[in-house]
Amino acid sequence: MATYAEKDFDSNNYNVNRPRYPNSLFNALFEYHQGPKNLALDAGSGPGTASFPLLDHGVEKVIATDASDVMIKPGVESITPDLKDKIEFKVFPAENLIEPLEGQTADLVIVAEALHWINHDEFFEQASKALRPNGTLAYWGYVEPRFIDFPKANEIYQKYVYEDDRYMGPKWIQPSKNFLRYFFNDVHVPNECFKDIEKHDYYPGETKTHTAYFHGDSKYTMKKFIDYLQSWSAYHTWQKDNVDKGEDIAILFTNELKETFGWTDETELRVEWGTTYTFARRK
Ligand SMILES: C[S@@+](CC[C@H](N)C(=O)[O-])C[C@H]1O[C@@H](n2cnc3c(N)ncnc32)[C@H](O)[C@@H]1O
């Protein structure tokens, strides 16, 4: 969390370069959801990557909360006059869902790409209080990209992202990163308060059919990859810790990929992300 709250974290770059969530995921969410969808709370909303699309899928009002005022800023700035009464950003930790609701009950509580930063037990307890009976709890995440046609590129990825202590591996905040890296397999929605719990994972190269949450790009370029890497918290930390070196870890990493495979910034590559989503219903 600390990184995203830093005043110099580039939340505009984050907002522009992070993946959007596919319609198929929202369609699955609203096929699962039962009853009215008057109010949704998006916890760890950042700039509202998942909050705004909820409005396109029939939710009347969204309260988007995040522990960092830096991260919500691009979201606040993109509220158009017609959305003024439909979406509200508030600075609150996800371990406190009651206060931002100001006495209302939520029909949905969602968390997109943020549950790994949050204290799960406290969050689930709060979600059980924030939701009406039969209201929906949903959380999801994209894990990491895999180069489909270049297995060796995935080995270089492992080196820069996890394995070699000179690079970004030691810069991840743990255990947060591992919760996401391992598809939230160690996170358990408490079944005293929730029922109809379903989890769907997509492992590139392993899962035979796409789930409702597929994120792939058949024209991925190193240019896009650099922008994406530069939105990472571990990138931000590496740059700060190595300011004297005058290097950019995203450039070092992608230069090795380009030199190894003869790629240019424009070479189009097939990439798929591991994804996971979980839906549950308040008892
Ligand atoms: C990777 S971003 C995801 C943002 C957005 N939901 C999205 O889908 O792009 C993670 C977000 O979680 C927020 N965050 C981290 N710890 C938090 C906590 N305990 N409570 C609320 N937000 C938190 C960070 O400030 C950051 O905006």
The ligand as an ORCA input file, in Angstrom:
! r2SCAN-3c Opt
* xyz 0 1
  C      -3.264     -2.155     -8.053
  S      -4.255     -0.854     -7.466
  C      -5.888     -1.289     -8.069
  C      -6.741     -0.090     -8.327
  C      -8.043     -0.351     -9.063
  N      -8.979     -1.084     -8.253
  C      -7.845     -1.048    -10.369
  O      -8.555     -2.025    -10.620
  O      -7.002     -0.613    -11.177
  C      -4.374     -1.190     -5.768
  C      -5.084     -0.100     -5.001
  O      -5.334     -0.533     -3.666
  C      -5.184      0.583     -2.811
  N      -4.982      0.063     -1.443
  C      -3.925     -0.586     -0.947
  N      -4.154     -0.956      0.328
  C      -5.413     -0.538      0.628
  C      -6.243     -0.649      1.774
  N      -5.832     -1.288      2.878
  N      -7.461     -0.094      1.719
  C      -7.900      0.533      0.605
  N      -7.163      0.665     -0.510
  C      -5.928      0.119     -0.499
  C      -4.007      1.337     -3.385
  O      -3.950      2.673     -2.942
  C      -4.288      1.202     -4.870
  O      -5.061      2.256     -5.357
*
